[in-house]
Amino acid sequence: MKKIEMEVLSNKQIALDTYEMTLKNKYVCEEAKPGQFLHISIPNFTLRRPISIASVDQANEHVTIIYKIFGTGTDALTTIKVGTMLDVIGPNGSSYPVDHEVKEALLVGGGVGVPPLYFQAKALHERGVKVHAILGYQTAEAVFYEEKFKEVAHTYIVTNDGTKGHQGLVTDLIPEVESFDAYYSCGPLPMLKAVKNALSGHEGYLSFEERMGCGVGTCFACVIPMKNEKKYGKICQDGPVFRAKEVIL
Amino acid sequence: MIDLSVQLPGLQLKNPIMPASGCFGFGREYAQFYDLSKLGAVMMKAATGEQRYGNPTPRVAETSSGMLNAIGLQNPGVDKIIEEEIPFLAQYDTEIIANVAGSTVEEYVEVTRKISAAQDVKAIELNISCPNVKEGGIQFGTDPQMAKEMTEAVKAVSQVPVYVKLSPNVTNIVDMAKAIEAGGADGLTMINTLTGMQIHLPSRRPLIANKTGGLSGPAIKPVAIRMIYEVSQAVNIPIIGMGGIETAEDVIEYLLAGASAVAVGTANFQNPFVCPEIIEALPATLEKYGYQSIQEVVGGAHPNE
């Protein structure tokens, strides 16, 4: 984790309220692991915004992030022009394990929880792991990265309104995946709770989103209750990825 | 050669810049970015008698030129802080100021008794102004008589000088400051955050789970400057000023208002290097405005000075 400048190479809309930004930086490319995030300074805003890394292209030193417009900060991020040098702290936080003994993996993502799972899907696929991905979105217009996922994973699309793929919730499709050794999930808290309940007994990792202050572990804004001695974890520093068994939801 | 040093009760500061309590943890994270020995002092995160978990999340929100927070004094408890955190900070050549909080006078006294006896703690910052806890905290910091009695009780057991942190959420800040001075305080730190609220339009509810939070950042700087200007002319104890400081110019403004040193809070979150960057910029900025030392700036904005 360092404070660095990253050049904006592209910043374009890829789905409903959803943008993909590509940034150039050698250090982040070399250090970033799936699940980690960048803490991005947006001009004229007090707090940085944490955005997870969607993929890394080591050869070209490109880092891709995907973000959704949630408020004025992310809205302002959409206006950042190509060539801008963004002030970034990163890569921050914990990552999904990729080197443990897994032959078949299940990824479950919802909305802007999908991007870090793409990074993980690619990493697992490169290691020869068979990957299943269940990706949930609000509606067809909000779907992104379907084709990219299909290159590295057996992919299921779910929309809340049924305008694309299965209508309902990501947990509806979990029974469709016959076997897997571990699961990895990221998305809104209600989804993570449902996924954890549906997959209790399986080894799994959850990645959390939360409003952050410092993003590096000093301010205690983004804590989550845990079954450890200190009874909590900091999402920005100990997380955002936690073993499902260790967090209390 | 510009002299940045400042001598205050219990504190030999090599420069007047320190991170504010609650914005720097116990220093471990920012030590990854720079050498903490560059700092004049470090104000540690609040210590309470026992471990505290704090408030539900969300605990922070962006506001115009600032932020709201309602952390709720989460900390590992005074014993763990003495065992694990102070030895870490003591590795650095900087002064350690311990922030003390609690729910009752007895808790404040007990925490002060323990932490003021810890090696390397040079001063206590008495936190009677946290707006984010249900019991204690601000209730002691908004009533002059209670604040005076708390100061007396803590002073009676403290082995180091006591600086009392003032709340801006009062009708008359000067009355508070005078009562605390009469209670025997060695100094004041001001200001803590202003109580505020933000409502989230989509959910039609307060964004912060605690509903209210403490407003900090550049938005509150004029409030702090005004209060320090008034208080510093009414008391004879030194003030460490805080509230929205981001630049060396801001520091000089605080000194002119009457602060003897300053703390940097919210700006650390935006720029982890803000404290060393201000320290580096300070000599040239002082020179630009015709000063050779920190001391000659203090109170420079007061009438007839």
HADDOCK unambig.tbl for C-alpha pairs under 7 A between the chains (distance, minus, plus):
assign (segid A and resid 41 and name CA) (segid B and resid 270 and name CA) 6.93 0.50 0.50
assign (segid A and resid 46 and name CA) (segid B and resid 62 and name CA) 6.65 0.50 0.50
assign (segid A and resid 46 and name CA) (segid B and resid 65 and name CA) 6.20 0.50 0.50
assign (segid A and resid 46 and name CA) (segid B and resid 66 and name CA) 5.70 0.50 0.50
assign (segid A and resid 46 and name CA) (segid B and resid 67 and name CA) 6.93 0.50 0.50
assign (segid A and resid 46 and name CA) (segid B and resid 270 and name CA) 6.41 0.50 0.50
assign (segid A and resid 47 and name CA) (segid B and resid 62 and name CA) 6.39 0.50 0.50
assign (segid A and resid 47 and name CA) (segid B and resid 269 and name CA) 6.71 0.50 0.50
assign (segid A and resid 47 and name CA) (segid B and resid 270 and name CA) 5.80 0.50 0.50
assign (segid A and resid 48 and name CA) (segid B and resid 270 and name CA) 6.13 0.50 0.50
assign (segid A and resid 211 and name CA) (segid B and resid 58 and name CA) 6.17 0.50 0.50
assign (segid A and resid 211 and name CA) (segid B and resid 60 and name CA) 6.49 0.50 0.50
assign (segid A and resid 212 and name CA) (segid B and resid 60 and name CA) 6.77 0.50 0.50
assign (segid A and resid 213 and name CA) (segid B and resid 60 and name CA) 6.48 0.50 0.50
assign (segid A and resid 213 and name CA) (segid B and resid 269 and name CA) 6.38 0.50 0.50
assign (segid A and resid 214 and name CA) (segid B and resid 269 and name CA) 4.27 0.50 0.50
assign (segid A and resid 216 and name CA) (segid B and resid 29 and name CA) 6.53 0.50 0.50
assign (segid A and resid 217 and name CA) (segid B and resid 29 and name CA) 6.44 0.50 0.50
assign (segid A and resid 218 and name CA) (segid B and resid 23 and name CA) 6.55 0.50 0.50
assign (segid A and resid 218 and name CA) (segid B and resid 24 and name CA) 5.42 0.50 0.50
assign (segid A and resid 218 and name CA) (segid B and resid 25 and name CA) 4.45 0.50 0.50
assign (segid A and resid 218 and name CA) (segid B and resid 29 and name CA) 6.35 0.50 0.50
assign (segid A and resid 219 and name CA) (segid B and resid 22 and name CA) 6.18 0.50 0.50
assign (segid A and resid 219 and name CA) (segid B and resid 23 and name CA) 5.61 0.50 0.50
assign (segid A and resid 219 and name CA) (segid B and resid 24 and name CA) 6.79 0.50 0.50
assign (segid A and resid 219 and name CA) (segid B and resid 25 and name CA) 6.21 0.50 0.50
assign (segid A and resid 220 and name CA) (segid B and resid 71 and name CA) 6.56 0.50 0.50
assign (segid A and resid 221 and name CA) (segid B and resid 59 and name CA) 5.22 0.50 0.50
assign (segid A and resid 221 and name CA) (segid B and resid 60 and name CA) 6.19 0.50 0.50
assign (segid A and resid 221 and name CA) (segid B and resid 71 and name CA) 5.98 0.50 0.50
assign (segid A and resid 222 and name CA) (segid B and resid 57 and name CA) 6.80 0.50 0.50
